[in-house]
Amino acid sequence: MRYDFFEGAIVNRPSFRLATAFIFVLALTAPAHAQDDAALRLAEPDFNLISLPTALRVPAGKSAFRVTHRFSRPLGQGDFGDLVDDLFGIDSGAQIGLEVRFGLAKNTQVGLHRTNDRDIMLFAQYGAIRQGDAPLDLSVIASIDGTNNFKDSYTPSIGAVISRTFGEIGAVYVQPMWVNNSNPNPKDLFALLGQEDNNTIMIGLGARVRIRPTVYLVGEVAPRTGYTPGTHHGSFAIEKRAGGHTFQLNFSNSYATTRRQLALGGRSNDDWYLGFNISRKFF
């Protein structure tokens, strides 16, 4: 452990090295299934719900891109006239994220997500079990968040995406996840004595329901234990699929789009923010 003066954060170098090694192990693991990942999955059209991941695979050698946008004006601030004057928050500032992901091998994808507060998340996901071979789909996912363009505080995480699709109607998700070094400003003595939480355990819960041939309703929550500032992240959305694009309009109680940000939770259950996601598959 060493103390880093950027935002008073603790940099956990052993955990950083361990999580990095785990990501490379995932990336190099050879899969054994022959299902066509490029085929459209009507119940699971995208790689994310809103901020939580899904089990969708990127075909080997293919890629995908995503833009996330969270406007900073709470929708409940002021009266309705104020909200209209601000065009429902669109006139306010925003937290923007850019994400690219690549199919490294069959069932194995890696990616990078960067937000404009200089938070960078590197992630890898391996589809270990496919629905059809078993009643459920199971993916293992690992990531590392780094603040200040991956120069300062590091937050590794590891977890699983457990899901089940129901024909072409929709899918449900349970996502247990451990996030290390989520506390951005622990007191050294209390952290060392175990009297202050430095980690977060999250259970992401989500669902996507297809209500029209190309229209979906989406919802997710992320209850936490351990280090749990703020309120638990929650979000709901409506989205439209158009070929390889997915357009989503969402409402969230946080700006979170990375694992570290999800561990920090939402700002308040009274404050909700307008946002959108746009994703594009290149296959």
Order of alpha helices (4+ residues) and beta strands (2+ residues): beta-beta-alpha-beta-alpha-beta-beta-beta-beta-alpha-beta-beta-alpha-beta-beta-beta-beta-beta-alpha-beta
